[in-house]
Amino acid sequence: MLAKPKEPRIALPKGWQGCVRSAVLHAIALAHYAIVYARAWAADSINARVRLSAENDQLQEECALLREELRVKDTRIAQIAPQRRPHYGPHERMAILELRAARGWSLKQTADTFLVTPATIAAWVKRIDDQGANPAGSKYSFSFPMVIFQ
């Protein structure tokens, strides 16, 4: 069996990791500038297909950036023990249940997305089913109509 040749040891300058991080940020900023410039050209095009393509590309990038923002926020919240996480207020709970209905999510999918347990989502749904959208004497008051999909 042949011996594996030793890889040459290259001395890296001190602080090279910081330089790489800085270079990555500058490369991203430069790429953003190039994309904005290209989109501006496409947005002013006489060809409708080129304009639509530029708009589609911009919307896809916006979705990708929003997903990354959510990933960062979710990672931060996930580091907090579930018992110590801030609770969702009544309007946020309703918005979560509306998103669940609009997306057709299961209890588990909804719970995983919003970093709660499926039992919590089920309790919110049960509370809505039992009390209705604006029950008399309830401490939670919703000023918008509610539609329940099951």
Residue pairs with C-beta under 8 A, 6 or more apart in sequence:
13 19
35 61
38 54
39 54
39 57
39 58
42 50
42 51
42 53
42 54
43 51
43 54
43 55
45 51
45 54
74 115
77 85
77 115
78 115
82 115
82 116
82 117
85 115
88 96
88 114
88 116
90 140
90 142
91 142
93 124
94 128
94 142
94 146
96 110
96 114
96 121
96 124
97 121
97 124
97 125
97 128
99 105
99 110
100 109
100 110
100 121
101 147
101 148
101 149
103 109
105 113
107 118
107 121
107 122
108 118
110 118
110 121
111 117
111 118
111 120
111 121
114 121
128 146
128 148
129 148
131 138
133 142
133 145
133 146
134 141
134 142
